[in-house]
Amino acid sequence: MSLLVCPVCHGELRTAASSVECAACRRNYPVRTGHPDLILNPAPDQELAEKWRLWERLQENGEVSYARAPKANLSIGRRADARAFAGFCKLEGMVLDVGCGPQRLPSYGSDFAGTLVGIDPLVGSARRDFLFAMAIGEYLPFRDATFDRVLFATSLDHVMSPGMVLREARRVTKPSGSVNLWFGLVPHCDEEADCAPAERSGVGRQLHTALRMLVNGEFRLLGAVARERLGIGIAGRSAKYLKHLERPEGAMDQFHAFHLDIPMAENLLSGADLVIDEIADCGDGNVFVRSRPRAADEVRR
């Protein structure tokens, strides 16, 4: 509780019997299974309010995938990609994981000596091995300049307003800290045409074929590598649940309202007054980006 503030006005929170209340704006937030629920519903921002039902439906689909195929959809166990992300971020001090997921401890948060704080709209595991609050990235319940590292581990493409989320991330990051992204590239394909030739080679071709098969429900024909890259799981039976998940109107697929690519990430970070220090293409479609708050006297490029 000492870390948390009101996600709207950043006023002090005080505890009550089964809730917490902001001492400044008097907003009241319930406590669920021991965790404060700081999700604002209805959202006070018009953009979020308009997208709220879409976001809820995508979250519902996500919950199904986490329960049915956790190894394919969560960072659990000794995953090489998660360990690589932790090394890229150079984790130390106070670390905020935005969209930490419902697992007990994300893989990338297991091997550093600092303090991990996670937020997610899902309560998840009753016992977590890190500090946790129910919240959303658009309204972070923390004071300015609190964290040394802020992480978005394949979570930024699940939010309603990525620009707003990154502005909040910058607000809670120390001037000497960093905001770090991990996202997967998805080949762009016209619904009425094949991908461009450059996108039909190598991994792009494999993913494109797999995505078309995914849409057509041909899960049993997908190769194990393609299924794993798509987050479906190695066993064909683990993907059967996908056939029953509808893509909500306005969404890119059953889980995402949009897909990130490097130019989009660059624009979003720049718009949030964050400066990119490094971009790493880690293969298999995984991209890591490290950025830092722009200094007051630093010229925008």
N, C-alpha and C positions, 0 to 999 in steps of 0.2 A: 504493500500500500504506500510505502514511503516514496516509491518511484512514480506513482500514478497521479495524474491531475485530470481535471475535466477535459474530455476530448474537444469540447467546443470553445470554452472560454479560458481553459488552462488554469482554472481556479483550484483551490485546495479541495480534496475530497475527505469527507469524514464518514465514519462507519455508523451504521444503524443496525437494527436487529437482523434484517435479511436483505440489506441494500447498502449502497453508498450514496451520499448526496454531496453535490457541489456547494461549498460554502458561499460562492459568489453568485452563480446564476440559479441556484436551487434545483437544477436538474437532478433527477433521482435515477439511479441505476441499480438493477437487481443483482444479487449474487447467486450464481448457479454452480452447484457442485464445488463450492469453495472458491470459485473464480468470479471476479467482478465482470459483469456483462456491460461493456461500454460501447456497444453497437447502437447507433442512433437510428431508430425506426419509428416514425418516418424520418428520413434524412432531411436536415434543414437546408441543404443545397438543392436547387431546382434540378440541376443536371443529374445528381444522384437519385433524386426522387423519381425522375422519369425513367431511369434505368433499373430501379429497384427490383421490380418483378422479374425482369430478365436475369438479373444477378442472382436472385433467390433460386430460380430454376436451374441455373448453372451450378450453384452450390449444392442443390439436391442431387444432381447428376454426379458431382464430385464425391459426395458422401458415399454413393453406391460404388464408385470405382475404388475408393479407399478401402471399403469393407470387403469387396469381392476380389480385388487383386492388389493388395497393399505393396508387395515387392515391386510391382510394375509402376506404381503411381506415387509412392512415398520414398523419401530418402531414409531408408532403414538398412541396418547392417553395414558391413565394411565395403561400401561402394567406392570404386576407384574414381568415378566422376565427382562424387561428393567430397572425397579427400582432396582431389585436385582443386576444387573450388575453395575449400578451406585454406589451402596453401596459397592460392592466388590472392585471397582476401587478407592474408597475414593477420589472422584473428588475434586480438589482444584487448585487454581492458573490458569496457562495457560494450556488449554486442547486442544489437536488436535484429531479430529475425522476423521480417514482415511476411506473414503468410506461412508460419512455421509448420502448418499441417497438424493433424490430430495424433501424431505418434508421440511416444514417450520421450524420445530424444532424436532430433535429426542427425544423420550421419556426420554432417560437416561440423556439428557442434560438440563432438565428443572428445576432442583431443587438444583443448587449449585451457589455459589456467585462469582465464578471465571469467566474467559473469555473462551468461546467456539469458536474454529476455525475449520471449516470443509472444506475438499476437496472432490471432486467427479468429475467424467467425465461428469456427467449430470448437466445441468444448473438448472433444477428443478423449484421450486417455485420462482416467480418473487420477492417475498418479503421473506427474511429469517430473523429469530430472532437470528442470530449469524453471525460471520464473515465467509466469504466463498470465495473460489477461485476454478476454474475448474483446476484440476490437477490429476495426478496419483501417486500412492504410490511409484513406482519405481524411481520417480524423484520429491522429495518433495521440494517445493519452499520456504524453510525456512533456516535460519542460524543454525549452530550447537548449541546444548544445549539450545533450545528455550523453550521447553515445560516441564511442571511438569508431565503431563499424556499424553500418546498417546493411542488411543482406536482403536481397530478393532472389531466392533460390527457386527458379521456375515458377514464381508467383505473380510477377508484375502483369502478365497477360491474363490474369484472373480478376483484375480489379475493374471498377466502373469508370474511373477517371485517372489514367496513368499520370497525366500532368499534375493533377492535384496531389496524388500520392507522392510523387517525387519532390514536389515542393515541401510537403510535410517531412519527408525524409531528410531534406537539406536542413530544415528548421531544427530537427532534433539531433543533428550530427555536429560534433565539435569542429571548430575551424581546422584542426589538425587531423580530423577523421576522414573516413571514406564511405561512399555509397557504392555498393557492389551488386551487379546484376549477373544472373545466370539464366539464359533462355535458350530454347531450341529453335533452330531455323526450320520452317516449313516451306517447301517449294510452292511458289505461287502458280496456280494453274487456272486458266480460263475455263469456266464451266462448259463452254461449247467447243473447246479446242484443247489440243495437247499442250504440254509445257514447251517453252522455248527450247531449242537444241541444247543450250548450255545446261538447262535444268533437267535434261533427260539423260544425263550421263552420271555414272557412279552412284553415289548415295542418293542424289536427287531423283534419278530414274527409279531406284528401288523404292524410295518413299512415295513417289508419285503413283507407281503401280499399286503399292500397298494401300494408299489412301483411297484409290478408286475401288479396290477390292473391299476395303472397309465399308465404304458407302453401299456397295452391293451385297454386303453380308457374307462375302466369300472368305470367312476367317480361316477355315480349315486349310485353305490353299496357301496362306501366307507362310513364308519361311520364318524360322525362329528368330533370325537376326532382325528381319523387318518388323516382326511383331514386337520384339523387345524395344526397338528404336521408337516405335509408335506408342510405347507405354501400354501395350496390350497384355504382355506376359508371354512366357515361352509356351505354356500349355494352351492349346486352342480352346479348351473348355473355359479358361479364365476370361475369354473375350465374349462369351455368349451373352453376358449381361448388356453389352453395348447395343445389341439389336433391339433392346427394349427401352433405350434412352433416346428421347426425341431431341433434335436440335431446335432450341427455341428460336422463334423469329427474331432476327437481328443478331444472331450469334454466328461465329465462324464454324463451329462444330458443337458437339455436345457439352464441351467444357469451357470454351473460350469465346469471349466477345470479340477479340481481335488477336492477331498474331504479330509478334515482334520481329523486326529485322534490324540490321545494324544501322541503316540510315534513320529509321524511326527512333531507335534508342538514342542515337546521337542528338536528334532534334528535341526529344523529350528531356534529356539531361541538360542540354543547353538552355531550354526554356525554364528549367527549375534552378538556374544559376549554378549548375554543377559543371565542372571541367573534367573531361576525360583524360586520365593518365595512361591507361593501357586498355587495349582490346585484344583478347586472345581467342583465336579460332582453335578449339580443342579437338576438332574432328567429330565425326558422327553427328554433325549438326549442332553441337554444343558451343555456345559463345559465352565468354566471361568478359565483363566490363567493369573496370575500377574507375571511379570518379571521386572528385573532392569538391567541397564548397568553394566557389569563386571568391577570392579575396576582394575586399572593398575597393582596393586601388588597382585591381587587375582588369585590364581592358578586355572587353568581350570581342572575340574574333568572329 
